[in-house]
């Protein structure tokens, strides 16, 4: 048995972890743009990365490290992705760390993570100059969460304490960014999860990948997968406490919180929507339908217009590649049934009720394929004028 409690705070409230964000001149107006996570002891580390074949330099640098390495430092910058920069991008990382370690000789096996514009070399000297001013004793998760933002409209943090049956406990929390270029294969997102749980190395990757399926791999803003997507898990094992099932659930909650914050903060988005699919031939078919709906531009724009156009939903299901039939399908906007196995319930009164549901900031669309017991829920948002404006002006 175990209990999980959401608590106020962030990763800086875990013993042994330190973090901060400062202004390094990458963003205008002295905005925060460079940050760090530091542990006073070496951490076990695992990560999952983008499925984009053009992985950014920080990801390639990480993957080239010795297998099973431990680290105590993560350097993070926004505004520049250091992607599509070739060997020079990796060399820039090495040069930054060489300068950083000349001042902070306690840093071991540092990791870098970047987000921002693709195809531009890092402003290396600005990052070096700023990083040399870090105070590794600072505990300021708020500053870090702001420093890693790009088009995010608010910082993203979550924090939990887990109490085990034997009276021991551990903490787990996360700081993340993500609002656009988000598709159900991670997202344009960076997510840094820290814990003092004594999790064995072999459990870290397994539990990250297991929980990614229903969290970060189940969200969509615009159907694009970035070059830099990263979920990083760091454990300093300071608490000495661990239970696999408890940690799995706590990690799921952390990743689920972060994923839903990203969808709700989708560039220009006003609505966060759960696409709940049941009755599919199997879970894979349910996932195929749910992700098709969360990615559909026609569905997203209808949500933006608060138009309960269930025909777009039906059409997307039919083209998803999943086994389906109009004779077994039902479609609901929350609890409002609009289509039932060939019968249309969408009169004027029903349309008004469905439209009212779409006026909410959060709601779900439920589709039962009526074939077997496969199920999956994906998460998406609406898509409107502001998304085009943000991305048309992204580099300027």
Secondary structure, 3 states (H helix, E strand, C coil): CEEEEECCCCHHHCCCEEEEEECCCCCCCCCCCEEEEEEEEEEEEEEEECCCCCCCHHHHHHHCCCCCCEEEEEEEECCECCCCCHHHHHHHHHHHHHHHHHHCCCCCCCEEEEECECCCCCCHHHHHHHHCCCCCCCECHHHHHHHCCCCCCCCEEEEEEEEECCCCEEEEEEEEEEEEEECCCCEEEEEEEEECCCCCHHHHHHHHHHHHCCCHHHECCCCCCCCCCEEEEEECCCCCCCCHHHHHHHHHHHHHHHHHHHHHCCCCCCCEEEEEEEEECCHHHHHHHHHHHHHCHHHHHHHHCCCCCHHHHHHHHHCCCCCCCCCCCEEEECCEEEEECCEECCCHHHHHHHHHHHCCCEEEEEEECCCCCEEEEEEEECCCHHHHHHHHCCCC
